[in-house]
Amino acid sequence: MLPVFSGLGLGLSLIVAIGAQNVFVLRQGIRREHVLPVVIICAVSDALLIAAGVAGLGFVISAAPWLIVVARWAGALFLLVYGILAARRAWRGGEQLRVDPADGERATGRSSGAATATATRTALAPVVATALALTWLNPHVYLDTVLMLGSIAATHGEDRWLFAAGAIMASILWFTALGFGARYLGRWLRTERSWRILDALIAIVMITLAVSLVLPVLGA
């Protein structure tokens, strides 16, 4: 069982960090909006990438470093756009949590000025597309999940798939806890001002990550 726990520990150490994907999952969890599909997409994507790394895809990426360069630019562009949209939400405001007497806190939406307005939910398709993009257009995913985990898993020899199982378990536990545990932050996000601060922080994180992705390429 040692390889399983090794994979679990390394997986958690790599994934528990402030990043575009985690920020998105956290925001969806706070909004209580399409949380299960987002958690499933992130966990399954991680599982596929871990499996690919253990199976040897890491060697392919090592032999073709230009793939990482392409991923850096694509990921940076997406993060920049997402950050600008978050900054726009922070500037315009109008979002808050509403309390329904029948079932407590509900999902968030754009305020129409009336206290009893129905919360407006984002359609599932763009949420799914964003979750997929934040996962598969992130070059750090390939560097950490595929290359690093794949390389370390190889050191476990025949037990490398037990190591992979532990790493996959770490992803499932983390995304589930992040997505469904975020709702307990709702008490601090009842006001429009709180959401504007949150969106401002999201914008800063996204734009900073976008810049950090292309700096190594520009400095090369």
Secondary structure, 3 states (H helix, E strand, C coil): CHHHHHHHHHHHHHHCCCCHHHHHHHHHHHHCCCHHHHHHHHHHHHHHHHHHHHHCHHHHHHHCCHHHHHHHHHHHHHHHHHHHHHHHHHHHCCEECCEECCCEECCCEECCCCCCCCCCCCCHHHHHHHHHHHHHCCHHHHHHHHHHHHHHHHCCHHHHHHHHHHHHHHHHHHHHHHHHHHHHHHHHCCCHHHHHHHHHHHHHHHHHHHHHHHHHHHHC
